[in-house]
Amino acid sequence: MASLLDRDRVPDPCVLVIFGASGDLTQRKLVPAVWQLFRQGRLPEQFALLGVARSDWTDESFRDSMRTALDEFVGSDSGSEEEKTSFLSKLYYLRGAPDNSTTYTELTRRLGALDAERGTGGNRCFYCSVPPSMYSEIAEQLGIAGLSRELDGDGWCRIVIEKPFGRDLKSACALNETLHKVFAERQIFRIDHYLGKETVQNILVFRLANSIFEPLWNRRYVDHVQITAAETVGVEHRASYYDNSGPLRDMIQNHLLQVLCVIAMEPPSAFDAESVQVES
């Protein structure tokens, strides 16, 4: 499992672009996660995070907001002021709507400037922290702006989308079709952040590396499986998202069924992405 996680690897120089940077997910999860990577020495020196959102912020006000988020959501482990200042200096902000073509014109300019300033080598990762209905629009606009291309010697490009992937099979297939018009499959990362929880990641090790449980982990000995999602956070100010997606799409058909897949899947031939995907 250690080889799968590859904890000691430091990524290539890059710019992480977060669409929806003023939203709850960015402040509660994404920036604190990047902060922890920074503290662990697992970010490249040539790194920048560029937030894109509609809020009327500047680089400085974005940094101030993310400083507040670190204090609130990381708490006692939020590091020294010197560390936070160093980390926050890597954060930048672009005001723009993800469905407006002028946003991508300015985005192209800012990315070029960050490549020159930070030495990020043209490597870009686009993270869609927006309602799922915006995924197709963002992908199409990135394609029109030429930001999805990977040119020889000119860096790599990735796009990350969070669950849910569409409202049903038809819309999920339509989303995949749109993504594949702009990005190659190897550039697309569909993620469910529950699979990043340490307890979930430890399930395979607990199952397969434990000589007591491995022989018993099958239908002959397991009577039933019960998965509890013990959430302490309510809907809060995400009502518009919840009204559209609902708790079934938000929690059960992705988070909890993904955990069930990890529990019930056949042992993969190797701990790499393709082998795990085949078995799950």
Secondary structure, DSSP 8 states (H G I E B T S, - for coil): -HHHHTTT----SEEEEEETTTSHHIIIIIHHHHHHHHHTT-S-SSEEEEEEESS---HHHHHHHHHHHHHHHTGGGS--HHHHHHHHTTEEEEE--TT-HHHHHHHHHHHHHHHHHH--TT-EEEEE-S-GGGHHHHHHHHHHTTTT---TTS--EEEEEES--SSSHHHHHHHHHHHHHHS-GGGEEEE-GGGGSHHHHHHHHHHHS-TTTGGG-STTT--------------TT-HHHHHHHHHIIIIIIIIIHHHHHHHHS---SSSSHHHHHHH-
